[in-house]
Amino acid sequence: MRQAIFTAARDIARKEGWPSVTMRKIADRIEYSPPTIYEHFESKEAILVALLRYGFAQLLEELRTAYDTALDPEAGLLKLADAYWDFAWQHPELYQVMTGLGGVPFCAEGEPEEARAVYLFAVEVLQQVVTALNLDVGDLREVFEMIWGTAHGLISLAMTEGLLANPPHGKQLLQRAIRDLLAGWKARRSA
């Protein structure tokens, strides 16, 4: 039942946007009465929080799979960026819930453990890159924020069809930004 509720909420969001998702529409979609939905989730916000947690767990799995196929840490960082980009486009409604895009009408309290796990994995990968290339990049949290901010910014621009209406071009820009960042660190090391 929970999976049917998740699927219905995501389908409605994909077609009509997150503000249009209601408990009644979810119940209608899965052909149950609204009280049945409330037996599983106390509110729309509870569904969104569950989807947010599910999304981060899925993202972590996809990031790990991508990284495991890399030949070295530097290539792994680039594969992570690709996997993050691909996740956003393969699961746009989940990405919107996870990042507050698309008119998602709630704010999760605190940081879900699944989001923290994604962050810790990304910092671990950054540490491996820094160690393998013998780089001095400063605070890894700031490096993570720089890379994530770039990735999320490009995805947001592409999803809202604002300044960047070409998703494949955005993915290329993300790869270029990371390669340029790595080149800058290497140059600074050599100087």
Secondary structure, 3 states (H helix, E strand, C coil): CHHHHHHHHHHHHHHHCHHHCCHHHHHHHHCCCHHHHHHHCCCHHHHHHHHHHHHHHHHHHHHHHHHHCCCCHHHHHHHHHHHHHHHHHHCHHHHHHHHCCCCCCCCCCCCCHHHHHHHHHHHHHHHHHHHHHCCCCCCHHHHHHHHHHHHHHHHHHHHCCCCCCCHHHHHHHHHHHHHHHHHHHHHHHHC
